[in-house]
Amino acid sequence: MENFKVIIVEDVPLELKGTEGIIRSDIPEAEIIGTADTEAAYWKLMKQQQPDLVLLDLGLGGSTTIGVEICRQTKEAHPSVRVLIFTGETLNEKLWVDVLDAGADGIILKSGELLTRSDVRSVMEGKRMVFNQPILQKIVDRFRQIVGSRVASQEAFVNYEIDEYDERFLRHLALGYTKEQITNLRGMPFGVKSLEKRQNELVQKLFPDGNGGMGINATRLVVRALELHILDIDNLRPDEE
């Protein structure tokens, strides 16, 4: 790894001291040309000398959005500058997505193995999406959850003999469409009576043992479809009408 210049953006003195110590002891190629504890101080440094890497904490002065905006503006004004997030925001997943959308080259959470030379080298060599073990574990867990849900959905379609029209019908019921509105969807070749028949058939498929003697309306049918992963609650979107 060639020598490079870095600016550290951190507003907690003890954490700044720790970060400087990691860099000086483990990453001798890095030259710290400045540190900033506010947005104004950061932009003042950027005017004086452009770094190769910005090591950016997201929380400044109690605000997490400032760090996201610093990242976005830095990447827009200086595309060649690498921005590596080094943050204690270990639970705010929405914030991680925001800063990746803002152009961050990676996110290192201040937990577990912390900042390593290999992570910094990866960023400086042009690798995108550099993460340390804590955030990688969360990503893998979420990936497993998504894959598991998709497999369960595929199995439910087969086991309960659900076709394309069943799924569309159930999905639009979940979105609050009436049967009359569903019949007007493009490519839905059914009238209201046909949909009522289809609903009854779905009740028999999804409740083969009945419902404890209780009636099954459209709402209960939709809930059952969600329980069986026939519908994905995160992807309930209407078709083009």
Backbone as CSV, one residue per row, in Angstrom:
resi,resn,N_x,N_y,N_z,CA_x,CA_y,CA_z,C_x,C_y,C_z
1,MET,0.848,-1.194,0.000,0.000,0.000,0.000,0.885,1.247,0.000
2,GLU,0.608,2.159,-0.929,1.388,3.401,-1.012,0.984,4.362,0.092
3,ASN,1.856,5.333,0.355,1.542,6.348,1.351,0.334,7.169,0.903
4,PHE,-0.476,7.598,1.849,-1.648,8.408,1.523,-1.962,9.351,2.676
5,LYS,-2.766,10.361,2.351,-3.126,11.395,3.331,-4.561,11.192,3.794
6,VAL,-4.774,11.394,5.085,-6.095,11.139,5.651,-6.531,12.280,6.563
7,ILE,-7.817,12.586,6.507,-8.455,13.503,7.464,-9.415,12.670,8.305
8,ILE,-9.375,12.874,9.614,-10.269,12.174,10.526,-11.340,13.157,10.994
9,VAL,-12.595,12.753,10.839,-13.721,13.574,11.301,-14.346,12.858,12.499
10,GLU,-14.148,13.415,13.692,-14.590,12.792,14.938,-14.747,13.870,15.999
11,ASP,-15.895,13.878,16.691,-16.140,14.940,17.669,-16.006,14.483,19.122
12,VAL,-15.650,13.235,19.341,-15.434,12.749,20.718,-13.923,12.630,20.928
13,PRO,-13.325,13.472,21.778,-11.868,13.505,21.936,-11.233,12.149,22.250
14,LEU,-11.854,11.371,23.123,-11.275,10.082,23.491,-11.271,9.129,22.298
15,GLU,-12.355,9.142,21.523,-12.415,8.268,20.356,-11.454,8.740,19.269
16,LEU,-11.302,10.040,19.139,-10.331,10.578,18.179,-8.927,10.125,18.536
17,LYS,-8.614,10.196,19.815,-7.291,9.768,20.265,-7.076,8.289,19.959
18,GLY,-8.105,7.485,20.191,-7.997,6.061,19.903,-7.815,5.785,18.427
19,THR,-8.560,6.516,17.576,-8.446,6.332,16.129,-7.058,6.733,15.632
20,GLU,-6.560,7.853,16.126,-5.209,8.284,15.754,-4.182,7.236,16.167
21,GLY,-4.388,6.642,17.346,-3.454,5.624,17.811,-3.452,4.397,16.924
22,ILE,-4.649,3.972,16.480,-4.744,2.816,15.581,-4.004,3.094,14.286
23,ILE,-4.210,4.275,13.729,-3.592,4.613,12.446,-2.077,4.682,12.581
24,ARG,-1.594,5.335,13.612,-0.142,5.515,13.756,0.586,4.213,14.065
25,SER,-0.102,3.304,14.762,0.568,2.051,15.122,0.383,0.964,14.071
26,ASP,-0.778,0.931,13.404,-1.088,-0.179,12.498,-1.045,0.184,11.020
27,ILE,-1.138,1.480,10.709,-1.202,1.879,9.298,-0.150,2.970,9.058
28,PRO,1.121,2.612,9.027,2.187,3.613,8.899,2.163,4.368,7.576
29,GLU,1.477,3.803,6.576,1.406,4.496,5.278,0.519,5.733,5.333
30,ALA,-0.308,5.836,6.357,-1.268,6.941,6.451,-0.648,8.153,7.146
31,GLU,-0.772,9.285,6.509,-0.343,10.546,7.104,-1.586,11.350,7.482
32,ILE,-1.791,11.570,8.763,-2.946,12.348,9.226,-2.638,13.822,9.000
33,ILE,-3.335,14.438,8.059,-3.062,15.842,7.734,-4.014,16.789,8.456
34,GLY,-4.978,16.227,9.194,-5.892,17.086,9.944,-7.006,16.292,10.589
35,THR,-7.579,16.869,11.622,-8.750,16.287,12.277,-9.801,17.379,12.430
36,ALA,-11.073,16.971,12.396,-12.163,17.939,12.496,-13.246,17.390,13.407
37,ASP,-13.778,18.274,14.259,-14.865,17.851,15.150,-16.188,18.502,14.797
38,THR,-16.200,19.306,13.724,-17.433,19.926,13.237,-17.411,19.934,11.709
39,GLU,-18.569,20.152,11.131,-18.655,20.223,9.675,-17.849,21.399,9.140
40,ALA,-17.945,22.550,9.822,-17.206,23.738,9.382,-15.702,23.495,9.413
41,ALA,-15.225,22.853,10.462,-13.795,22.572,10.563,-13.346,21.626,9.460
42,TYR,-14.204,20.695,9.109,-13.864,19.749,8.045,-13.700,20.462,6.709
43,TRP,-14.664,21.300,6.349,-14.573,21.965,5.051,-13.417,22.956,5.002
44,LYS,-13.061,23.500,6.143,-11.888,24.383,6.197,-10.625,23.580,5.871
45,LEU,-10.531,22.368,6.439,-9.386,21.506,6.140,-9.344,21.121,4.669
46,MET,-10.506,20.817,4.105,-10.568,20.404,2.706,-10.095,21.505,1.766
47,LYS,-10.315,22.749,2.144,-9.852,23.864,1.324,-8.336,24.019,1.399
48,GLN,-7.776,23.614,2.530,-6.328,23.753,2.717,-5.552,22.659,1.998
49,GLN,-6.034,21.428,2.090,-5.328,20.308,1.468,-6.270,19.137,1.272
50,GLN,-6.328,18.608,0.067,-7.227,17.494,-0.207,-6.583,16.180,0.211
51,PRO,-7.307,15.370,0.986,-6.767,14.075,1.408,-7.055,13.000,0.360
52,ASP,-6.456,11.847,0.558,-6.792,10.679,-0.250,-7.934,9.896,0.395
53,LEU,-8.036,10.023,1.720,-9.049,9.287,2.473,-9.636,10.166,3.558
54,VAL,-10.965,10.103,3.694,-11.644,10.739,4.823,-12.195,9.629,5.699
55,LEU,-11.742,9.611,6.946,-12.262,8.655,7.924,-13.334,9.389,8.710
56,LEU,-14.586,9.041,8.434,-15.709,9.882,8.844,-16.613,9.216,9.869
57,ASP,-16.741,9.865,11.028,-17.734,9.448,12.011,-19.062,10.100,11.617
58,LEU,-20.152,9.368,11.749,-21.442,9.898,11.301,-22.077,10.838,12.312
59,GLY,-21.809,10.626,13.579,-22.449,11.456,14.595,-21.600,12.655,14.966
60,LEU,-22.046,13.839,14.590,-21.330,15.063,14.939,-22.281,16.008,15.671
61,GLY,-21.913,16.386,16.865,-22.758,17.299,17.625,-24.129,16.742,17.911
62,GLY,-24.220,15.437,18.041,-25.509,14.819,18.331,-26.368,14.554,17.119
63,SER,-25.899,14.929,15.925,-26.667,14.724,14.696,-26.021,13.635,13.852
64,THR,-26.823,12.705,13.360,-26.305,11.665,12.473,-26.400,12.066,11.001
65,THR,-27.278,12.981,10.688,-27.473,13.363,9.279,-26.316,14.217,8.758
66,ILE,-25.604,14.902,9.650,-24.482,15.733,9.208,-23.420,14.869,8.527
67,GLY,-23.123,13.730,9.122,-22.125,12.849,8.541,-22.529,12.362,7.158
68,VAL,-23.802,12.049,6.983,-24.285,11.601,5.674,-24.099,12.706,4.640
69,GLU,-24.428,13.938,5.009,-24.295,15.056,4.072,-22.839,15.369,3.774
70,ILE,-21.967,15.250,4.769,-20.538,15.441,4.521,-20.057,14.430,3.492
71,CYS,-20.479,13.180,3.647,-20.097,12.142,2.695,-20.596,12.476,1.297
72,ARG,-21.868,12.829,1.183,-22.456,13.102,-0.128,-21.748,14.278,-0.817
73,GLN,-21.556,15.342,-0.092,-20.940,16.530,-0.683,-19.473,16.291,-1.027
74,THR,-18.797,15.512,-0.203,-17.391,15.196,-0.489,-17.267,14.397,-1.770
75,LYS,-18.105,13.369,-1.941,-18.020,12.532,-3.137,-18.444,13.290,-4.390
76,GLU,-19.367,14.233,-4.234,-19.787,15.034,-5.385,-18.687,16.007,-5.815
77,ALA,-18.033,16.640,-4.819,-17.005,17.641,-5.122,-15.650,17.010,-5.417
78,HIS,-15.366,15.880,-4.807,-14.053,15.235,-4.957,-14.241,13.732,-5.161
79,PRO,-14.643,13.300,-6.342,-14.957,11.881,-6.586,-13.808,10.927,-6.283
80,SER,-12.579,11.407,-6.403,-11.434,10.520,-6.196,-11.112,10.293,-4.724
81,VAL,-11.680,11.109,-3.847,-11.413,10.960,-2.416,-12.198,9.768,-1.879
82,ARG,-11.530,8.881,-1.191,-12.197,7.753,-0.560,-12.837,8.216,0.756
83,VAL,-14.035,7.724,1.022,-14.712,8.040,2.280,-15.044,6.729,2.987
84,LEU,-14.384,6.517,4.116,-14.617,5.315,4.913,-15.306,5.733,6.209
85,ILE,-16.484,5.201,6.424,-17.249,5.531,7.622,-16.726,4.708,8.792
86,PHE,-16.445,5.385,9.906,-16.014,4.721,11.139,-16.943,5.225,12.236
87,THR,-17.960,4.436,12.550,-19.063,4.960,13.348,-19.458,4.065,14.511
88,GLY,-19.985,4.697,15.532,-20.542,3.982,16.674,-22.028,3.741,16.523
89,GLU,-22.599,4.139,15.381,-24.021,3.913,15.124,-24.216,2.449,14.735
90,THR,-24.217,1.577,15.741,-24.213,0.140,15.491,-25.595,-0.455,15.261
91,LEU,-26.656,0.314,15.512,-28.012,-0.228,15.378,-28.843,0.460,14.309
92,ASN,-28.392,1.601,13.844,-29.189,2.400,12.911,-28.958,1.940,11.472
93,GLU,-29.659,0.897,11.062,-29.468,0.336,9.728,-29.886,1.305,8.628
94,LYS,-30.908,2.108,8.882,-31.343,3.097,7.888,-30.223,4.087,7.603
95,LEU,-29.467,4.433,8.635,-28.352,5.358,8.468,-27.265,4.743,7.592
96,TRP,-27.027,3.452,7.739,-26.038,2.789,6.889,-26.451,2.863,5.426
97,VAL,-27.723,2.621,5.160,-28.214,2.686,3.782,-28.065,4.102,3.236
98,ASP,-28.397,5.090,4.059,-28.306,6.489,3.617,-26.875,6.854,3.226
99,VAL,-25.910,6.434,4.041,-24.532,6.836,3.767,-23.956,6.051,2.586
100,LEU,-24.413,4.816,2.374,-23.993,4.092,1.174,-24.563,4.752,-0.071
101,ASP,-25.818,5.201,0.013,-26.423,5.940,-1.095,-25.682,7.253,-1.353
102,ALA,-25.083,7.796,-0.293,-24.342,9.048,-0.422,-22.961,8.843,-1.026
103,GLY,-22.578,7.584,-1.252,-21.320,7.308,-1.941,-20.191,6.771,-1.093
104,ALA,-20.459,6.429,0.165,-19.399,5.914,1.034,-18.764,4.667,0.433
105,ASP,-17.454,4.530,0.621,-16.735,3.375,0.095,-16.806,2.178,1.035
106,GLY,-17.233,2.410,2.257,-17.355,1.312,3.202,-17.801,1.813,4.554
107,ILE,-18.163,0.874,5.427,-18.601,1.205,6.776,-17.901,0.273,7.757
108,ILE,-17.229,0.869,8.723,-16.590,0.120,9.798,-17.286,0.500,11.097
109,LEU,-17.905,-0.469,11.746,-18.577,-0.207,13.019,-17.561,-0.224,14.151
110,LYS,-17.781,0.649,15.120,-16.866,0.732,16.267,-17.200,-0.350,17.287
111,SER,-17.078,-1.580,16.830,-17.279,-2.728,17.689,-16.532,-3.890,17.062
112,GLY,-16.303,-4.941,17.830,-15.586,-6.079,17.268,-14.140,-5.738,16.957
113,GLU,-13.727,-5.996,15.717,-12.321,-5.835,15.356,-11.933,-4.388,15.064
114,LEU,-12.875,-3.473,15.078,-12.608,-2.053,14.841,-11.959,-1.831,13.473
115,LEU,-11.076,-0.848,13.394,-10.448,-0.467,12.130,-9.170,-1.279,11.929
116,THR,-9.068,-1.928,10.792,-7.876,-2.731,10.523,-7.145,-2.219,9.291
117,ARG,-5.881,-2.566,9.211,-5.061,-2.163,8.078,-5.606,-2.764,6.784
118,SER,-6.083,-3.999,6.849,-6.601,-4.651,5.639,-7.840,-3.943,5.117
119,ASP,-8.709,-3.442,6.029,-9.890,-2.693,5.589,-9.483,-1.414,4.883
120,VAL,-8.545,-0.704,5.480,-8.088,0.559,4.881,-7.405,0.287,3.550
121,ARG,-6.594,-0.751,3.488,-5.931,-1.084,2.216,-6.951,-1.397,1.129
122,SER,-7.999,-2.133,1.486,-9.034,-2.458,0.509,-9.667,-1.198,-0.063
123,VAL,-9.969,-0.246,0.814,-10.567,1.009,0.353,-9.603,1.770,-0.541
124,MET,-8.343,1.879,-0.123,-7.368,2.650,-0.889,-7.055,1.989,-2.232
125,GLU,-7.279,0.691,-2.328,-7.048,-0.002,-3.602,-8.274,0.007,-4.508
126,GLY,-9.318,0.716,-4.070,-10.487,0.910,-4.921,-11.646,-0.020,-4.680
127,LYS,-11.565,-0.857,-3.652,-12.672,-1.762,-3.374,-13.833,-0.990,-2.787
128,ARG,-15.050,-1.321,-3.217,-16.254,-0.712,-2.671,-16.922,-1.667,-1.694
129,MET,-17.796,-1.120,-0.878,-18.544,-1.926,0.083,-17.607,-2.682,1.039
130,VAL,-16.698,-1.948,1.661,-15.802,-2.533,2.644,-16.485,-2.476,4.013
131,PHE,-16.679,-3.630,4.631,-17.341,-3.694,5.933,-16.503,-4.538,6.889
132,ASN,-16.604,-4.241,8.191,-15.936,-5.112,9.156,-16.907,-6.172,9.673
133,GLN,-16.402,-7.057,10.520,-17.163,-8.238,10.902,-18.544,-7.944,11.499
134,PRO,-18.702,-6.971,12.400,-20.041,-6.747,12.975,-21.112,-6.430,11.940
135,ILE,-20.793,-5.566,10.982,-21.814,-5.221,9.990,-21.968,-6.344,8.967
136,LEU,-20.895,-7.070,8.673,-21.005,-8.224,7.776,-21.930,-9.276,8.359
137,GLN,-21.856,-9.485,9.669,-22.724,-10.470,10.307,-24.176,-10.076,10.168
138,LYS,-24.463,-8.782,10.335,-25.834,-8.301,10.182,-26.311,-8.467,8.739
139,ILE,-25.434,-8.195,7.786,-25.796,-8.339,6.378,-26.077,-9.806,6.049
140,VAL,-25.228,-10.713,6.543,-25.423,-12.142,6.281,-26.716,-12.637,6.928
141,ASP,-26.981,-12.187,8.160,-28.218,-12.591,8.833,-29.446,-12.143,8.048
142,ARG,-29.404,-10.910,7.539,-30.526,-10.390,6.767,-30.662,-11.139,5.435
143,PHE,-29.526,-11.464,4.828,-29.537,-12.227,3.581,-30.177,-13.598,3.796
144,ARG,-29.807,-14.257,4.886,-30.396,-15.558,5.191,-31.910,-15.435,5.386
145,GLN,-32.317,-14.369,6.057,-33.740,-14.153,6.294,-34.489,-13.978,4.983
146,ILE,-33.926,-13.193,4.074,-34.570,-12.934,2.787,-34.657,-14.224,1.964
147,VAL,-33.549,-14.969,1.916,-33.541,-16.218,1.155,-34.528,-17.210,1.750
148,GLY,-34.552,-17.302,3.078,-35.489,-18.210,3.735,-36.929,-17.871,3.428
149,SER,-37.219,-16.574,3.401,-38.574,-16.131,3.096,-38.951,-16.471,1.658
150,ARG,-37.998,-16.319,0.735,-38.271,-16.623,-0.665,-38.487,-18.122,-0.870
151,VAL,-37.703,-18.923,-0.188,-37.871,-20.376,-0.291,-39.227,-20.791,0.260
152,ALA,-39.597,-20.198,1.417,-40.895,-20.515,2.016,-42.028,-20.112,1.081
153,SER,-41.861,-18.979,0.398,-42.872,-18.520,-0.553,-43.007,-19.498,-1.713
154,GLN,-41.873,-19.929,-2.269,-41.904,-20.873,-3.383,-42.569,-22.189,-2.975
155,GLU,-42.243,-22.648,-1.772,-42.837,-23.888,-1.291,-44.340,-23.744,-1.074
156,ALA,-44.749,-22.568,-0.564,-46.180,-22.336,-0.337,-46.945,-22.308,-1.651
157,PHE,-46.364,-21.716,-2.684,-47.022,-21.670,-3.994,-47.267,-23.089,-4.517
158,VAL,-46.282,-23.958,-4.294,-46.417,-25.337,-4.761,-47.386,-26.118,-3.875
159,ASN,-47.179,-26.027,-2.569,-47.978,-26.834,-1.636,-49.462,-26.476,-1.654
160,TYR,-49.752,-25.187,-1.863,-51.156,-24.754,-1.825,-51.706,-24.473,-3.217
161,GLU,-50.927,-24.827,-4.252,-51.368,-24.683,-5.645,-51.826,-23.259,-5.948
162,ILE,-50.948,-22.314,-5.620,-51.230,-20.894,-5.856,-50.708,-20.496,-7.230
163,ASP,-51.549,-19.861,-8.031,-51.089,-19.410,-9.340,-50.921,-17.890,-9.343
164,GLU,-50.531,-17.384,-10.498,-50.273,-15.948,-10.645,-51.488,-15.108,-10.271
165,TYR,-52.664,-15.537,-10.677,-53.870,-14.754,-10.421,-54.268,-14.802,-8.940
166,ASP,-54.007,-15.948,-8.299,-54.259,-16.021,-6.857,-53.408,-14.987,-6.124
167,GLU,-52.131,-14.949,-6.487,-51.213,-14.015,-5.819,-51.630,-12.574,-6.053
168,ARG,-51.985,-12.248,-7.286,-52.392,-10.870,-7.601,-53.668,-10.510,-6.857
169,PHE,-54.590,-11.440,-6.821,-55.854,-11.218,-6.121,-55.611,-10.976,-4.639
170,LEU,-54.833,-11.838,-4.001,-54.550,-11.695,-2.573,-53.773,-10.410,-2.285
171,ARG,-52.817,-10.113,-3.145,-52.001,-8.910,-2.933,-52.843,-7.644,-2.981
172,HIS,-53.755,-7.574,-3.906,-54.579,-6.368,-4.016,-55.650,-6.314,-2.928
173,LEU,-56.105,-7.465,-2.463,-56.974,-7.459,-1.283,-56.220,-6.879,-0.083
174,ALA,-54.941,-7.277,0.048,-54.121,-6.776,1.146,-53.918,-5.263,1.055
175,LEU,-53.926,-4.747,-0.163,-53.743,-3.312,-0.371,-55.049,-2.521,-0.233
176,GLY,-56.145,-3.232,0.053,-57.421,-2.547,0.271,-58.284,-2.397,-0.958
177,TYR,-57.928,-3.058,-2.047,-58.743,-2.991,-3.257,-60.035,-3.791,-3.063
178,THR,-61.107,-3.294,-3.614,-62.348,-4.072,-3.655,-62.284,-5.034,-4.831
179,LYS,-63.180,-6.000,-4.844,-63.206,-6.941,-5.967,-63.507,-6.213,-7.273
180,GLU,-64.365,-5.190,-7.192,-64.679,-4.417,-8.389,-63.421,-3.729,-8.934
181,GLN,-62.611,-3.191,-8.043,-61.377,-2.535,-8.486,-60.387,-3.547,-9.057
182,ILE,-60.327,-4.722,-8.468,-59.393,-5.750,-8.942,-59.755,-6.213,-10.346
183,THR,-61.049,-6.280,-10.645,-61.456,-6.707,-11.993,-61.003,-5.716,-13.053
184,ASN,-60.723,-4.470,-12.660,-60.291,-3.451,-13.618,-58.785,-3.423,-13.838
185,LEU,-58.043,-4.272,-13.115,-56.601,-4.318,-13.301,-56.276,-4.878,-14.686
186,ARG,-55.230,-4.335,-15.273,-54.812,-4.805,-16.589,-54.378,-6.274,-16.495
187,GLY,-54.889,-7.103,-17.395,-54.510,-8.504,-17.427,-55.204,-9.365,-16.389
188,MET,-56.244,-8.831,-15.739,-56.998,-9.642,-14.766,-58.332,-10.025,-15.407
189,PRO,-58.428,-11.205,-16.022,-59.601,-11.565,-16.831,-60.741,-12.183,-16.021
190,PHE,-61.131,-11.531,-14.938,-62.179,-12.091,-14.096,-63.188,-11.019,-13.717
191,GLY,-64.446,-11.421,-13.620,-65.473,-10.549,-13.087,-65.579,-10.748,-11.586
192,VAL,-66.482,-9.989,-10.963,-66.628,-10.048,-9.515,-67.031,-11.447,-9.049
193,LYS,-67.976,-12.082,-9.745,-68.422,-13.415,-9.333,-67.298,-14.440,-9.419
194,SER,-66.478,-14.298,-10.447,-65.337,-15.210,-10.587,-64.339,-15.020,-9.455
195,LEU,-64.158,-13.771,-9.042,-63.243,-13.506,-7.930,-63.804,-14.029,-6.614
196,GLU,-65.113,-13.934,-6.459,-65.723,-14.480,-5.246,-65.524,-15.994,-5.190
197,LYS,-65.656,-16.648,-6.356,-65.420,-18.082,-6.418,-63.957,-18.396,-6.104
198,ARG,-63.071,-17.594,-6.666,-61.637,-17.793,-6.416,-61.330,-17.600,-4.931
199,GLN,-61.962,-16.615,-4.305,-61.746,-16.393,-2.873,-62.176,-17.615,-2.061
200,ASN,-63.312,-18.177,-2.402,-63.784,-19.367,-1.693,-62.822,-20.545,-1.877
201,GLU,-62.282,-20.668,-3.096,-61.324,-21.741,-3.356,-60.040,-21.528,-2.561
202,LEU,-59.616,-20.269,-2.439,-58.420,-19.958,-1.656,-58.637,-20.258,-0.178
203,VAL,-59.835,-19.985,0.314,-60.146,-20.301,1.707,-59.989,-21.796,1.947
204,GLN,-60.471,-22.595,1.015,-60.363,-24.050,1.160,-58.904,-24.511,1.085
205,LYS,-58.111,-23.855,0.219,-56.701,-24.224,0.089,-55.891,-23.837,1.329
206,LEU,-56.094,-22.617,1.813,-55.257,-22.103,2.896,-55.758,-22.494,4.285
207,PHE,-57.012,-22.916,4.367,-57.583,-23.373,5.636,-58.182,-24.763,5.449
208,PRO,-57.346,-25.742,5.131,-57.871,-27.089,4.862,-58.578,-27.706,6.064
209,ASP,-58.251,-27.256,7.260,-58.882,-27.774,8.476,-59.893,-26.800,9.053
210,GLY,-60.297,-25.833,8.229,-61.228,-24.822,8.713,-60.525,-23.772,9.543
211,ASN,-61.279,-22.996,10.256,-60.718,-21.908,11.064,-61.307,-21.943,12.469
212,GLY,-61.321,-23.155,13.024,-61.874,-23.300,14.363,-63.351,-23.003,14.429
213,GLY,-64.058,-23.247,13.331,-65.488,-22.989,13.309,-65.856,-21.555,13.051
214,MET,-64.869,-20.675,12.926,-65.130,-19.257,12.687,-65.118,-18.961,11.194
215,GLY,-65.888,-17.966,10.791,-65.925,-17.572,9.390,-64.606,-16.968,8.947
216,ILE,-64.354,-17.036,7.650,-63.098,-16.532,7.099,-63.416,-15.445,6.076
217,ASN,-63.153,-14.211,6.451,-63.393,-13.098,5.527,-62.101,-12.775,4.773
218,ALA,-62.179,-11.742,3.935,-61.026,-11.382,3.109,-59.821,-11.000,3.956
219,THR,-60.056,-10.314,5.076,-58.946,-9.893,5.931,-58.212,-11.097,6.518
220,ARG,-58.981,-12.071,7.024,-58.352,-13.271,7.600,-57.626,-14.063,6.519
221,LEU,-58.162,-14.081,5.322,-57.526,-14.783,4.214,-56.178,-14.143,3.882
222,VAL,-56.140,-12.815,3.850,-54.901,-12.091,3.557,-53.860,-12.337,4.650
223,VAL,-54.286,-12.305,5.902,-53.362,-12.562,7.012,-52.747,-13.953,6.884
224,ARG,-53.581,-14.930,6.522,-53.085,-16.288,6.331,-52.066,-16.348,5.203
225,ALA,-52.313,-15.622,4.125,-51.374,-15.582,3.005,-50.038,-14.977,3.424
226,LEU,-50.092,-13.986,4.300,-48.858,-13.398,4.826,-48.135,-14.394,5.729
227,GLU,-48.880,-15.094,6.553,-48.282,-16.082,7.461,-47.567,-17.193,6.695
228,LEU,-48.121,-17.563,5.553,-47.554,-18.654,4.753,-46.486,-18.174,3.771
229,HIS,-46.208,-16.858,3.760,-45.225,-16.246,2.860,-45.674,-16.261,1.407
230,ILE,-46.971,-16.453,1.179,-47.487,-16.305,-0.183,-47.409,-14.831,-0.576
231,LEU,-47.645,-13.969,0.390,-47.471,-12.529,0.212,-46.275,-12.073,1.027
232,ASP,-45.538,-11.115,0.491,-44.397,-10.521,1.182,-44.812,-9.130,1.642
233,ILE,-44.873,-8.935,2.954,-45.362,-7.668,3.482,-44.485,-6.493,3.069
234,ASP,-43.217,-6.757,2.737,-42.312,-5.682,2.319,-42.430,-5.369,0.833
235,ASN,-43.211,-6.154,0.119,-43.355,-5.934,-1.330,-44.818,-5.935,-1.761
236,LEU,-45.639,-5.268,-0.982,-47.055,-5.145,-1.335,-47.241,-3.903,-2.201
237,ARG,-47.160,-4.113,-3.479,-47.299,-2.997,-4.421,-48.391,-3.329,-5.433
238,PRO,-49.166,-2.348,-5.823,-50.228,-2.618,-6.806,-49.674,-2.784,-8.208
239,ASP,-50.384,-3.555,-9.016,-50.063,-3.660,-10.430,-50.567,-2.421,-11.145
240,GLU,-50.083,-2.227,-12.374,-50.569,-1.109,-13.174,-52.019,-1.341,-13.537
241,GLU,-52.834,-0.323,-13.326,-54.270,-0.469,-13.613,-54.565,-0.164,-15.085
